[in-house]
Amino acid sequence: MRPRAARRVLPAVACGLGLLVLATAVPLRYRVQPAENVGSDLVSRLAAGVPDIAAAPGDRHGRVVRPVKLAIPDIGVAARVVPTGLDSRGEFALPSTVDTVAWYRLGPGLGELTGSVVLGGHVDDSEKDEGAFFRLRLLTPGAWIIVGADDGHGRAYRVVGREEYPKSEIDLRRYFSTTGIPRLTLITCGGSFDDESKTYQDNVVVTAVPVPGAS
């Protein structure tokens, strides 16, 4: 296990865009319309450690529990989860295949008493195939997320927030954090597509909290 100090590293969130979308791809903005932000105030309170909703507490004892599977029934996600850290540019490294999701292993694992478990996924690829998080921006509060773990137990979460920010303005401390109320953070790209840089301009972030009594 890495020293706790090393697990506080904040990445630059750029979605591993060296392989995400090439100029020949149809930008996401033409296929999925953005939705308004919801739950931003609540997400801020969770990050600050101020609970005002019914959420299950963390229960971590001993080793870090790794997420290995992700299911989001409302948007048809059923994906494998792999651990990653930072790439050579200091960015959150995403998998080489768009149907796989990354867990930021330098942050908390499942069931920890505090902090944000971060999962990142692609929107699409240069062949115009939809990525695991292609429809992430369509999630609404109340949607269920099920995360399978390497201890053989699933964890259930309920969506409480969906936000979209320009990448230059996103506050990474709010999402890549070892403090605050236990929560799950899903992150991908969104917004308009820049043909010159071959990147989307925004990040879409969904926040969910553990469901009491559910597994």
N, C-alpha and C positions, 0 to 999 in steps of 0.2 A: 504493500500500500504506500502511496506517496505521502510525504509529510503534509500535515494539514495546511501549512502555509502555501505549499505548491498547488493545492487544490483551489486556491482563490484566484488563479490567473484569469483575467478577463480577455476574451478574444475580440478581434475585430470581426463583426458579423457581416460576412460577405457571401455566404452561401456556397462557398467552394466554386465560384463562378467560372473557373477555367474550363469546366466541362458542362456547365449548366445549360446555356442557350447560345447557339451560334447565330450569325446574322441570317442564316437561311431558315431559322425557326420562325413560326408565327408568334409574336409576343403575346404574353398572357393577357394583356389589357384588352385584346380583341376577342378573347374567349370567355373570360370571367370578369364580370363587373365588380368593382370594389364595394364593400359594405361599410357602413358607418361604424366608428369605434363604439364599443359598449363595455361597461365595467371598468373603465380606467381608474376611477377613484378607488374602487374595491381592490384592484391590483396593487395600487400604491399602499393601501393599508396592509395588505398581506405582506408586502416586502418590508414594511416598517414593523411588522410583528403585532399588528392590531387586529385581532379576529373579531368579526361581527357577523359571521355566518356559521352554520353547523358544518364542521369539518372534522374528519378523523385526525387524531394526533399522530405524530411520528412514533415508531415503535422499534427503532433500530437498536440492536444489541450485537456487538461484535463486528463481523466482516461487512464490507460494502455489498449490498444486494444489487446486482446488475439487471437492468431491463433487457429482455431478449426478444419480445414480441409486442406489437402495438395493434390494437383494433379500435377503429372509430366507426361504428355502424352508420351514423347519420351521413357520412360522406364516403362510405365504401372503402375505408382503409383497413387492410390486413397486411402488415409488413413485418419483416425481420428487423431487429434492432442490433446494431454493432457498436462497440465502444470506440470512440475517437478522441483526439485531443486537439492540438493546434498544428496547422501546417507550417511550412517554411516561412510564410508571410505573417504568421501570428494570427491567422484567421481560424475560426471554427471549421475543422475539417469534416466534410461530408463524404459519404460513400461514393464509390465510382459508378454505382448503378442507381438509377432514379427510383427504383421500387424498394430500396432499402433505406432505413432511417438510422441516424447517428445519435448515440448518447454521449453527451459531453462528460467524459470520465474524470475530468479534473474538478468537477463539482460534486454535489451530493448524489448518493445512490438512492434507491427506493427505500421508503420507510424510515428515513432519518428524521431526527427530532426537529430540525429546522432546515430551511433552505429550499432552493429551487432545483428540481431534476429537469435538465434541459435536453430535449430531443429536437434534432434538426433534420429537415428533409428537403429534397429538390421539388421544384415546381414542374419542370419538364426538361427535355434535352434537345439536342440539335436535330434529332429525327422527328421532333414534334410529338414524342411520346409523353403522356402525362406522368408526372412524378407522384410519389406517395402523398405529397402535400399539395397537390394541384388544387384541391377544393378546400384547403384549410380556412380560407377567408370566409367560407360559407357557414362555418360553425357558429351556433348561437348559444347563449347561456342556457344551461340545463342539459345540453348534450352530454352523453356518457363517453368516456374513454377508458379502455381496459388495457392495462400494461401487464404482460407476462414477465415473470422474473426467473432468474437462474436458481432460485430456491424452490421452484415448483409451484409457487403461489401467485395468483393474479392480484393486481391492485386496481380498484375502480376509482375513477375520478369524474367530477362533474365540472363542465366548463362554466367559468364565471366572468371571463373577459376575452375580448377580441379587439386587437389594436393594429394599426398600421402607421409606420413612421418612415420618413426618409432615413436612409442608412447613416447619413451624416449627423442626424439628430437623435438617434436612439440612445437611451441611457442604459448601458450594459449592466450597470450595478443593480438595476431594478430586476433583471432577469437572471443573470449569471451570479448567483448569490448563495452563500452558505448560511445566511441568516434569514430571519422572518418566519412566517407561518409556513409549514410544509406545503408544497405546491408542485405542480407539473407545468412546465413551460414548453410549448411547441413553437418552432420558429421556421420560417421559410422566406422566400423572396416575393415581391409583389410590386405594384405600381407600374409606371411606364417603363418601357424597354429602351435602353440607350444603344443604338446601333454601333456607335464608335467604340464604346467600352465593352460591348457585348454583355451588359449586365442589366438587371432590373434595378430600379432606383430606390425601392422601399424594402422594408422588412415587415412581414405579417407575423404577429405574435398572439398566440392563444394561451390563456392561463386557466388552469383547472385545479380543483382542490380534492383531496381524498374524500370519499363518501363513507360516512360512519356506518360500520356494520356490514359493509359490502366487500367482497373479494372475488 
